[in-house]
Amino acid sequence: MPNAAKSLEVLAQWVAIVDPASLRIEWCTTALAERHPQWRAGGPLAAVTDGFRGLAGLLERARTAGLTEAVLAAPDGSPIGAQAGADDTGLIHLRLTDLRADQQAAARHLNDREQLLLVSRSLSVGEMATTLAHELNQPIGAIANLLRGLLARIDRDTLDPGAVRPAIQRGVEHAMYAGGIIARVRDYVAHRQPKAETIALRAMVDDALSLLDWETERDGVRVLVTVDPKAAEVQVRGDRVLQQQVVVNLVRNAIEAMRSLPQSDRYLEISIGLDEDSAVLGIADRGPGIDDDAAARMFTPFFTTKPGGMGVGLHVCRSIVELQQGRLWFTRGPGPGCTFWVTLPRALAPEELPA
């Protein structure tokens, strides 16, 4: 007992031993006696049971039922956590804890958490502002190119009236896509939860490719889409505009990766398949590939291998995919280029749902 008592004194623990038979306090630590003078070795048990509300019931339960605990009220009203248990001789051992320190620590934790959330929100706003600049550059550039093309034909007096409507329609599609990005990014920042939809994956990919057809035509990139027969009608869950952002980003990166190749070698292969409860989308290019240094930092914010690049595209793409319970990664094959893979949770058909 002396060694144990010494340890408790050194640690400034609030510990006491009481004898319910003699109704006396057998022993208590100095720290407890200094904080609550009612507790003193040899003092009457009534001095503490009268002052500490709930203590008498705790001691009775410890005497009859074994180890027990409760929250007591000290004479000054402060909360005291208490644990009590009886030994073989009938003495009851008590350990008391000032819960105000725990409450203050919890309050500090909540305050720190609120500050962290505020910082996280501010960073999200900054990230989304950068994303807007990055993402809107493509549809705005497409609209500008369409208008320049129409103006050039007007100046040359070669404008075919039949070509005006498709060009304007394509411009409207790009404008609607840009508007969708703004709306969904605003919602992404405000709620951090994407919209839940059921999306036909092949149709979503085709729509994304249609937004980039002017780039594939300009760069002479041939696009091949292959679909596993089992995945022909696959639907996924998530947010259509955010998922479309991911596909547009990855396809545009693949197109840019092949600009140094002869046009005859510029192939973009997109595959759609299934893996258990997920749909798998692969986007493969035949570019120069990714070296070890770039591979290790590929998804790091603000890392880029492109001159003038912002380094946010892949980082934001991974955030979007993971927010929708998916995965984004890449593989390097034995030949040139690399493949980026996206898995998205499937929207199960009624007959696939568990009974």
Buried (B, 14 or more C-beta within 10 A) or exposed (E): EEEEEEEBEEEEBBBBBBBBEEEBBBBBBEBBBEBBEBBBEEBBBEBBBEBBBBBBEBBBBBBEEEEBBBEBBBEEEEBBBBBBBBEEEEBBBBBBBBBEEEEEEEEEEEEEEEEEEEEEEEEBEEBBEBBBEBBBEBBEEBBEBBEEBBEEBEEEEEBEEEEEEEBEEBBEBBBEBBEBBBEBBEBBBEEEEBBEBEBBBBEBBEBBBEBBEBBBEEBBBEBEEEBEEEBEEBBBBBBBBBBBBBBBBBBBBBBBBBEEBEEEBBBBBBBBBBEEEBBBBBBBBBBBBBEEEEEEBBBEBEBBBEEEBBBBBBBBBBBBBEBBEBEBEBEBEEEBBBBBBBBBBBBEEEEEEEE
